[in-house]
Amino acid sequence: MSIYNYQTEPLTDFTNKENIKKYEEGLATVNSYLGKHYDLIINGKRVFTEKSVTSLNPSNFKEVIGTISQASRIETDLAIQSALDAFETWKYVKPEVRSDVLFKAAAILRRRKFEFSALMTKEAGKPWPEADADVAEAIDFLEYYGRQMLSLSRIDDVVLSRRNLERNEYTYIPLGVGAIISPWNFPLAILSGMTTAAIVAGNTVLLKPASTTQVIAYKFIEVLEEAGLPSGVVNFLPGSGAVIGDYIVEHPKIRFISFTGSKQVGMGIYEKAAKVQPGQIWLKRVIAEMGGKDAIVVDDDADLDLAAESIVKSAFGFSGQKCSACSRAIIHENVYDQVIEKMVKLTKELKIGNAEDNNNFMGPVNDKNAFKKITSYFDIGHQEGRCVAGGEADDSKGYFIEPTIFVDLDHHSVLMQEEIFGPILAVSKVKSFDEAIKVANNTEYGLTGAVISNNRMHLEQARREFHVGNLYFNRKCTGAIVGYQPFGGFNMSGTDSKAGGPDYLTLHMQGKTISEAL
């Protein structure tokens, strides 16, 4: 199977009544198992612990999605040993067999697409189109990484042998046992991508999912089991970061850590992993994606309707809870007022409410902590600029925050510099395109960005000077496509690992050269 026959999973058309019916059936399926308990999974066995957490619906926090056992260091040690034992056989399994597990898992997800989408609507508060896209991206990761592994296993043609002297061989071998620490905002897509990239390369892992979306993670492990993944290759280990997080990262038998989350946590992992522990015989590898403060630049000759639409969709899709979300709009003074007027009009038309209602564009934010953090920026915004849309929030039933726009902000203001991870857009005026690029680059991040312009020379300047990992012209700055737009950023946005790209799997492996005299 060639990488060249890879095709992305199509998104669901929700203007089709049959698809609406299927999504509603998916919601009914999820409702049928609400409130169930889920154990740890270590070496294929379910492990109950007294300590558990309760997963709540952020649209209606009186509704319990499920309860999940939480690991202590005792269970963590069992999981590490399980992964070590499984690695001794899994690393020798042929790449085509490992890839087949991913292809089988993709097929299962396709069959259960509406159920998984509905589960994300309930547990993560994702509106229908956002949840559907998350499942599609998960399928894409499985299909793409399976094909990538098949391609990488045929690299012997790259290294030349010297006739009559020697035969040379170059191959990739897996690293060992890794820790997968996944986020809540893409609880299936990113989790599945991180996990399966590691295992298709021959590694075994501990999967520590985000605390608020652990039922989704458990259900994905069931998919891998159904697809034929041997016991111990992936060990499901939900638990508190304070209890097991640092312990896993610092453990001498852990070979690599794959992390997606906040800058603060990522920096801590990077620092702790760098210290060689007693008995550790390798330097640990860290693959980290840590967020951004992403900007859309609007030039003075831009299509202003396109600019406003791109900003609003990028800023408020999934309530701004994407590391790629537009949290800054940098607009040329000649069109500043016009673009703001158009943005405000579009923003006030957005419907917010329970994510189960497909008429709502925006659902809730993640949980109580996210609600408190995001709304704390309202006072800062009023001090630093002018609120032209939103600015209200309601946590009486769920965690709902209006899409909010603050304008007339200084380029170095708090709202223009700090990652908020919610539906708050900061807007700043510039006098020239040169100044716009400087402002776009003036944060510690470098993940995504976009330029809306009809000036070819300005687009070429941005191509050279706009320092982000994913740069888009005349479109929104969210929605990277696996295999077509490898995703990952610079500076404090991470380790420049490009998920869904041609070199991502090699981060989970090491090269080995063998030369035999003839």
C-alpha positions as CSV (number, residue, x, y, z in Angstrom):
1,M,0.0,0.0,0.0
2,S,1.6,3.3,-1.1
3,I,1.5,6.6,0.7
4,Y,0.4,8.1,-2.6
5,N,-3.0,6.4,-2.4
6,Y,-3.8,8.1,0.9
7,Q,-7.0,10.1,0.8
8,T,-8.5,12.2,3.6
9,E,-11.7,11.1,5.3
10,P,-14.6,13.2,4.0
11,L,-16.5,15.4,6.4
12,T,-20.2,14.8,7.0
13,D,-22.7,16.9,5.2
14,F,-25.2,18.0,7.9
15,T,-27.6,19.5,5.3
16,N,-28.4,15.9,4.6
17,K,-31.3,14.8,6.8
18,E,-30.0,11.2,6.8
19,N,-26.8,12.4,8.4
20,I,-28.7,14.3,11.0
21,K,-30.6,11.2,11.9
22,K,-27.4,9.2,12.2
23,Y,-25.9,11.8,14.5
24,E,-29.0,11.7,16.7
25,E,-28.7,7.9,16.8
26,G,-25.1,8.4,17.8
27,L,-26.2,10.6,20.7
28,A,-28.8,7.9,21.7
29,T,-26.1,5.3,21.7
30,V,-23.9,7.4,24.0
31,N,-26.8,8.2,26.3
32,S,-27.3,4.5,26.7
33,Y,-24.0,4.1,28.5
34,L,-23.8,7.4,30.4
35,G,-22.6,7.0,34.0
36,K,-20.7,3.7,33.5
37,H,-17.4,3.1,35.2
38,Y,-14.1,2.5,33.3
39,D,-11.0,0.8,34.7
40,L,-7.4,1.1,33.8
41,I,-6.1,-1.2,31.1
42,I,-2.7,-2.8,31.9
43,N,-1.4,-5.6,29.8
44,G,-4.9,-6.1,28.4
45,K,-6.5,-6.5,31.8
46,R,-9.0,-4.2,33.4
47,V,-7.6,-2.9,36.7
48,F,-10.0,-1.2,39.2
49,T,-8.7,1.4,41.7
50,E,-10.6,3.0,44.6
51,K,-9.5,6.5,43.4
52,S,-11.7,7.7,40.5
53,V,-12.7,10.9,38.7
54,T,-16.1,11.8,37.4
55,S,-16.4,13.0,33.8
56,L,-19.1,15.7,33.4
57,N,-20.8,17.1,30.3
58,P,-19.5,20.7,30.0
59,S,-22.8,21.8,28.4
60,N,-24.7,20.4,31.4
61,F,-22.5,19.6,34.3
62,K,-25.2,17.8,36.2
63,E,-24.9,15.0,33.6
64,V,-22.3,12.3,34.3
65,I,-20.5,10.9,31.3
66,G,-18.7,8.3,33.3
67,T,-16.4,7.5,36.2
68,I,-12.8,6.4,35.5
69,S,-10.3,4.7,37.8
70,Q,-7.1,6.6,38.4
71,A,-3.7,5.2,38.6
72,S,-1.2,5.5,41.5
73,R,2.5,4.8,41.3
74,I,1.8,1.1,41.9
75,E,-0.3,0.8,38.8
76,T,2.2,2.9,36.9
77,D,5.0,0.5,37.7
78,L,2.8,-2.4,36.5
79,A,2.1,-0.5,33.3
80,I,5.8,0.3,32.7
81,Q,6.7,-3.4,33.2
82,S,3.9,-4.5,30.9
83,A,5.1,-2.1,28.2
84,L,8.7,-3.3,28.6
85,D,7.7,-6.9,28.3
86,A,5.5,-6.3,25.3
87,F,8.2,-4.3,23.6
88,E,10.4,-7.4,23.5
89,T,8.0,-9.0,21.0
90,W,6.3,-6.0,19.4
91,K,9.5,-4.4,18.2
92,Y,10.1,-7.5,16.0
93,V,6.6,-7.6,14.5
94,K,6.7,-6.7,10.8
95,P,5.9,-3.1,9.9
96,E,3.1,-4.3,7.5
97,V,1.5,-6.1,10.4
98,R,1.7,-3.1,12.7
99,S,0.3,-0.9,9.9
100,D,-2.6,-3.3,9.4
101,V,-3.7,-2.7,13.0
102,L,-4.0,1.0,12.2
103,F,-5.9,0.3,9.0
104,K,-8.3,-2.0,10.8
105,A,-8.8,0.6,13.6
106,A,-9.6,3.2,10.9
107,A,-12.3,1.0,9.5
108,I,-13.8,0.5,12.9
109,L,-13.8,4.2,13.5
110,R,-15.6,4.7,10.2
111,R,-18.3,2.3,11.3
112,R,-18.7,4.1,14.7
113,K,-18.1,7.6,13.4
114,F,-21.4,9.1,14.6
115,E,-21.1,7.4,18.0
116,F,-17.6,8.8,18.6
117,S,-18.6,12.2,17.3
118,A,-21.6,12.2,19.7
119,L,-19.4,11.2,22.6
120,M,-17.2,14.2,21.9
121,T,-20.2,16.4,21.8
122,K,-21.2,15.1,25.2
123,E,-17.8,14.8,27.0
124,A,-15.8,17.6,25.3
125,G,-18.7,19.9,24.4
126,K,-17.8,19.8,20.7
127,P,-20.5,21.1,18.2
128,W,-21.4,18.6,15.6
129,P,-19.1,19.8,12.7
130,E,-16.2,20.1,15.1
131,A,-16.7,16.6,16.5
132,D,-17.2,15.1,13.1
133,A,-13.9,16.8,11.9
134,D,-12.1,15.4,15.0
135,V,-13.1,11.8,14.1
136,A,-12.2,12.3,10.5
137,E,-8.8,13.5,11.5
138,A,-8.3,10.5,13.7
139,I,-9.1,8.2,10.8
140,D,-6.6,10.3,8.6
141,F,-3.8,9.8,11.2
142,L,-4.4,6.0,11.2
143,E,-4.4,5.8,7.4
144,Y,-1.5,8.2,6.9
145,Y,0.9,6.8,9.6
146,G,0.2,3.2,8.5
147,R,1.3,4.1,5.0
148,Q,4.3,6.1,6.3
149,M,5.5,3.1,8.2
150,L,5.3,0.9,5.1
151,S,7.3,3.5,3.2
152,L,10.0,3.9,5.9
153,S,10.4,0.1,6.1
154,R,11.6,0.1,2.5
155,I,14.5,2.6,2.8
156,D,17.3,0.1,1.9
157,D,17.4,1.6,-1.6
158,V,18.6,4.9,-0.1
159,V,22.0,3.5,1.0
160,L,24.3,2.2,-1.7
161,S,26.4,-0.8,-1.4
162,R,30.0,-0.8,-2.8
163,R,30.3,-3.6,-5.3
164,N,32.9,-6.3,-4.4
165,L,33.7,-4.5,-1.1
166,E,30.7,-4.4,1.2
167,R,26.9,-4.5,1.5
168,N,25.4,-1.6,3.4
169,E,22.1,-1.5,5.1
170,Y,20.3,1.4,6.8
171,T,17.2,0.8,8.9
172,Y,15.0,2.3,11.5
173,I,14.5,0.6,14.8
174,P,12.0,1.6,17.6
175,L,13.1,3.5,20.7
176,G,11.4,1.6,23.5
177,V,8.7,2.5,26.0
178,G,7.1,5.9,25.6
179,A,4.7,8.1,27.5
180,I,1.8,9.6,25.6
181,I,0.3,12.6,27.4
182,S,-2.6,13.8,25.3
183,P,-4.9,16.9,25.4
184,W,-8.6,17.4,25.9
185,N,-9.3,19.7,23.0
186,F,-8.8,17.1,20.3
187,P,-9.5,14.1,22.5
188,L,-9.7,11.6,19.7
189,A,-7.7,13.0,16.8
190,I,-4.5,14.1,18.6
191,L,-4.7,11.2,21.1
192,S,-5.0,8.6,18.3
193,G,-2.3,10.3,16.2
194,M,0.2,10.5,19.1
195,T,-0.5,7.0,20.2
196,T,-0.5,5.2,16.9
197,A,2.6,7.0,15.5
198,A,4.5,5.6,18.4
199,I,3.2,2.0,18.2
200,V,3.3,1.6,14.4
201,A,7.0,2.5,14.7
202,G,7.4,-0.5,17.0
203,N,7.3,1.1,20.4
204,T,5.0,0.4,23.3
205,V,3.4,3.1,25.4
206,L,1.6,4.3,28.5
207,L,-1.3,6.5,27.5
208,K,-2.2,9.2,30.0
209,P,-5.2,11.0,28.6
210,A,-6.4,14.5,29.7
211,S,-8.5,14.5,32.9
212,T,-11.7,15.7,31.3
213,T,-12.0,13.4,28.3
214,Q,-11.0,10.0,29.6
215,V,-14.1,8.1,28.4
216,I,-13.2,9.0,24.8
217,A,-9.7,7.7,25.4
218,Y,-11.0,4.5,26.9
219,K,-13.3,3.9,23.9
220,F,-10.4,4.4,21.5
221,I,-8.4,1.7,23.4
222,E,-11.4,-0.6,22.8
223,V,-11.1,0.1,19.1
224,L,-7.4,-0.8,19.1
225,E,-8.2,-4.0,20.9
226,E,-10.8,-4.9,18.4
227,A,-8.3,-4.2,15.6
228,G,-6.0,-6.9,17.0
229,L,-3.4,-4.9,19.0
230,P,-1.6,-7.2,21.4
231,S,-1.9,-6.7,25.1
232,G,0.6,-4.4,26.7
233,V,1.4,-2.4,23.6
234,V,-0.8,0.4,24.8
235,N,-1.5,0.6,28.5
236,F,-4.4,2.9,29.5
237,L,-3.2,4.9,32.5
238,P,-5.4,7.8,33.5
239,G,-4.3,9.7,36.5
240,S,-3.3,12.9,38.2
241,G,-0.3,14.7,36.9
242,A,0.8,15.4,40.4
243,V,0.5,11.7,41.4
244,I,1.9,9.9,38.3
245,G,2.8,12.6,35.7
246,D,6.3,13.5,36.9
247,Y,6.9,10.0,38.0
248,I,6.4,8.7,34.4
249,V,8.5,11.5,32.8
250,E,11.4,10.9,35.2
251,H,11.3,7.1,35.2
252,P,14.6,5.7,33.9
253,K,12.8,3.1,31.7
254,I,10.8,5.6,29.8
255,R,12.6,6.3,26.5
256,F,10.5,9.1,25.1
257,I,7.6,11.5,26.0
258,S,5.0,12.7,23.4
259,F,3.1,15.6,24.8
260,T,0.4,18.0,23.6
261,G,-0.8,20.7,26.0
262,S,0.1,24.0,27.7
263,K,3.5,25.7,27.5
264,Q,3.9,25.6,31.3
265,V,3.4,21.8,31.5
266,G,5.5,21.2,28.4
267,M,8.4,23.2,29.7
268,G,8.3,21.2,32.9
269,I,8.3,17.9,31.0
270,Y,11.2,19.1,28.8
271,E,13.3,20.0,31.8
272,K,12.6,16.9,33.8
273,A,13.2,14.6,30.8
274,A,16.6,16.2,30.2
275,K,17.9,14.9,33.6
276,V,19.5,11.5,33.3
277,Q,18.2,9.3,36.2
278,P,20.2,6.5,38.0
279,G,20.1,3.4,35.8
280,Q,19.1,5.4,32.7
281,I,21.3,4.5,29.7
282,W,19.8,7.0,27.1
283,L,18.9,10.6,26.6
284,K,15.1,10.8,26.5
285,R,13.4,12.3,23.5
286,V,10.6,14.8,23.9
287,I,8.1,15.4,21.2
288,A,6.0,18.4,22.4
289,E,3.3,20.7,21.0
290,M,2.6,23.5,23.4
291,G,0.2,26.0,21.9
292,G,0.3,29.4,20.3
293,K,-0.8,33.1,20.1
294,D,-1.9,33.0,16.5
295,A,-2.5,36.0,14.3
296,I,-4.3,36.8,11.2
297,V,-2.9,39.8,9.3
298,V,-5.2,41.9,7.2
299,D,-3.6,43.9,4.4
300,D,-5.1,47.2,3.1
301,D,-6.0,45.7,-0.2
302,A,-7.6,42.5,1.2
303,D,-11.0,41.0,0.5
304,L,-12.6,42.4,3.7
305,D,-15.5,40.0,3.8
306,L,-13.0,37.1,3.5
307,A,-10.9,38.7,6.2
308,A,-13.8,39.1,8.7
309,E,-15.1,35.6,8.0
310,S,-11.6,34.0,8.3
311,I,-10.9,35.7,11.6
312,V,-14.3,35.0,13.2
313,K,-14.3,31.3,12.2
314,S,-10.7,30.9,13.3
315,A,-11.2,32.7,16.6
316,F,-14.5,31.2,17.8
317,G,-14.6,27.7,16.3
318,F,-14.8,25.3,19.2
319,S,-15.0,28.3,21.5
320,G,-11.4,29.3,20.6
321,Q,-10.1,26.1,22.3
322,K,-7.6,25.2,19.6
323,C,-3.8,25.9,19.8
324,S,-4.2,27.0,16.2
325,A,-7.1,29.4,16.9
326,C,-6.8,33.1,15.8
327,S,-6.5,35.0,19.1
328,R,-5.0,38.1,17.4
329,A,-6.2,40.2,14.4
330,I,-3.6,42.6,13.1
331,I,-5.3,45.0,10.7
332,H,-4.0,47.8,8.5
333,E,-5.2,51.2,9.5
334,N,-6.8,51.9,6.1
335,V,-9.3,49.1,6.5
336,Y,-9.3,48.7,10.3
337,D,-12.8,50.1,11.1
338,Q,-14.4,48.3,8.2
339,V,-13.0,44.9,9.1
340,I,-14.1,45.4,12.8
341,E,-17.6,46.3,11.7
342,K,-17.9,43.2,9.6
343,M,-16.3,41.0,12.4
344,V,-18.8,42.3,15.0
345,K,-21.7,41.7,12.7
346,L,-20.7,38.1,12.1
347,T,-19.8,37.5,15.7
348,K,-23.2,38.7,17.0
349,E,-24.9,36.3,14.6
350,L,-23.2,33.3,16.2
351,K,-25.4,31.0,18.3
352,I,-24.1,29.7,21.6
353,G,-25.6,26.9,23.7
354,N,-25.6,23.2,24.4
355,A,-23.4,21.4,21.9
356,E,-26.0,18.7,21.3
357,D,-28.2,21.3,19.4
358,N,-26.8,21.5,15.9
359,N,-28.1,25.0,15.6
360,N,-25.5,26.2,18.0
361,F,-22.1,27.3,16.4
362,M,-20.4,27.5,19.8
363,G,-20.8,25.2,22.8
364,P,-19.2,25.4,26.3
365,V,-15.6,25.8,27.3
366,N,-13.9,22.7,28.8
367,D,-14.6,22.9,32.5
368,K,-14.9,25.2,35.6
369,N,-11.1,26.0,35.6
370,A,-11.1,27.0,32.0
371,F,-14.2,29.1,32.6
372,K,-12.6,31.0,35.4
373,K,-9.3,31.5,33.6
374,I,-10.9,32.8,30.4
375,T,-13.4,35.1,32.1
376,S,-10.5,36.6,34.2
377,Y,-9.3,38.3,31.0
378,F,-12.5,40.3,30.7
379,D,-11.3,42.9,33.2
380,I,-7.9,43.0,31.6
381,G,-9.5,43.6,28.2
382,H,-11.7,46.4,29.5
383,Q,-8.5,48.1,30.9
384,E,-6.4,47.6,27.8
385,G,-8.9,48.2,25.0
386,R,-12.5,48.5,24.0
387,C,-15.1,45.6,24.0
388,V,-17.2,45.7,20.8
389,A,-18.8,42.2,21.1
390,G,-19.5,39.7,23.8
391,G,-18.0,40.1,27.2
392,E,-20.6,38.0,29.1
393,A,-20.5,34.5,30.5
394,D,-22.9,32.0,32.3
395,D,-21.9,29.0,34.3
396,S,-25.3,28.3,35.9
397,K,-25.8,25.1,33.9
398,G,-22.8,24.7,31.7
399,Y,-19.6,26.7,31.0
400,F,-20.7,29.2,28.3
401,I,-18.7,32.3,27.3
402,E,-19.8,34.7,24.6
403,P,-17.5,35.2,21.6
404,T,-15.7,38.4,22.7
405,I,-13.8,41.0,20.7
406,F,-11.5,43.6,22.3
407,V,-10.1,46.3,19.9
408,D,-7.6,49.1,20.0
409,L,-5.0,47.1,21.9
410,D,-1.4,48.0,22.2
411,H,0.9,45.5,20.4
412,H,2.5,44.4,23.7
413,S,-0.6,44.3,25.8
414,V,-1.5,41.3,27.9
415,L,-4.4,40.3,25.5
416,M,-2.0,40.5,22.6
417,Q,0.7,38.4,24.2
418,E,-0.8,35.7,26.5
419,E,-2.5,32.5,25.3
420,I,-6.0,32.6,26.7
421,F,-7.4,29.4,25.0
422,G,-10.9,30.6,24.8
423,P,-13.3,32.8,22.7
424,I,-11.5,36.1,23.2
425,L,-10.1,37.9,20.2
426,A,-7.6,40.7,20.5
427,V,-7.4,43.3,17.7
428,S,-4.6,45.8,17.0
429,K,-4.0,48.4,14.3
430,V,-0.9,48.8,12.2
431,K,0.3,51.5,9.8
432,S,2.0,49.2,7.3
433,F,2.5,45.6,6.2
434,D,6.1,45.7,7.5
435,E,4.7,46.7,10.9
436,A,2.1,43.9,10.7
437,I,4.7,41.2,10.2
438,K,6.7,42.6,13.2
439,V,3.7,42.5,15.4
440,A,2.8,39.0,14.2
441,N,6.2,37.8,15.2
442,N,6.4,39.6,18.6
443,T,5.2,36.8,20.9
444,E,7.1,33.9,22.3
445,Y,5.1,31.5,20.2
446,G,5.2,30.5,16.5
447,L,2.4,28.0,15.7
448,T,0.0,29.2,13.0
449,G,-0.8,32.4,11.2
450,A,-2.6,33.7,8.2
451,V,-2.4,36.7,5.8
452,I,-5.4,38.1,4.0
453,S,-4.0,40.1,1.1
454,N,-4.2,40.5,-2.7
455,N,-0.7,41.9,-2.9
456,R,1.6,39.2,-4.2
457,M,4.7,40.9,-3.0
458,H,3.3,41.1,0.5
459,L,2.4,37.4,0.4
460,E,5.9,36.6,-0.6
461,Q,7.3,38.8,2.2
462,A,5.1,36.9,4.7
463,R,6.3,33.6,3.2
464,R,9.9,34.6,4.1
465,E,9.4,36.6,7.3
466,F,6.2,35.4,9.1
467,H,7.8,32.9,11.6
468,V,5.2,30.2,12.2
469,G,5.1,26.5,11.6
470,N,1.8,26.7,9.6
471,L,1.2,29.7,7.5
472,Y,-2.0,30.2,5.5
473,F,-2.8,32.7,2.8
474,N,-6.3,34.1,2.2
475,R,-8.0,31.5,4.5
476,K,-8.5,30.8,8.1
477,C,-5.6,29.7,10.3
478,T,-7.2,26.5,11.7
479,G,-7.9,23.2,10.2
480,A,-4.6,21.6,9.2
481,I,-5.1,18.5,7.1
482,V,-3.2,15.3,7.8
483,G,-0.7,14.5,5.1
484,Y,-1.2,17.9,3.3
485,Q,-0.5,20.4,6.0
486,P,1.9,18.9,8.5
487,F,1.2,20.6,11.8
488,G,3.6,22.0,14.4
489,G,5.3,25.2,15.4
490,F,8.4,27.1,16.4
491,N,9.7,28.7,19.6
492,M,7.5,28.1,22.6
493,S,4.9,26.4,20.4
494,G,6.9,23.1,20.7
495,T,9.8,21.1,19.4
496,D,9.0,21.6,15.7
497,S,7.5,18.1,15.4
498,K,5.2,18.1,12.4
499,A,2.2,15.8,13.1
500,G,0.7,14.3,10.0
501,G,3.9,14.9,8.1
502,P,6.6,12.8,6.3
503,D,9.1,12.9,9.1
504,Y,6.9,12.5,12.2
505,L,7.4,8.8,12.5
506,T,11.2,9.1,12.5
507,L,10.9,11.0,15.8
508,H,9.8,7.7,17.3
509,M,12.7,5.7,15.9
510,Q,16.5,5.6,15.7
511,G,18.6,4.9,12.7
512,K,20.9,1.9,12.4
513,T,23.6,1.3,9.8
514,I,24.9,-2.3,9.2
515,S,27.9,-2.9,6.8
516,E,29.1,-6.4,5.9
517,A,32.4,-7.1,4.0
518,L,32.0,-9.1,0.9
